[in-house]
């Protein structure tokens, strides 16, 4: 399912949200970026989310960045799935 929100996996622990945004804004207007961090250590968990203003930009970013190298690691980019209510 295509959405304007992408899941980004395999991020280097040293990357922050601004660096991720700087890379992905090449594909369109980024409205939201979050790098998920461990609550206790504050260290990145190695994944995050990028949201674009429209689906077309998200599709372009996914196609261009899935498997690409970012900060020495190959990242996985896919469409984010909404959380299921338990």
Secondary structure, 3 states (H helix, E strand, C coil): CCCCEEEEECCCCCCCHHHHHHHHHHHCCEEEEEEEECCCCCCEEEEEEEEECCHHHHHHHHHHHCCCEECCEECEEEECCCCCCC
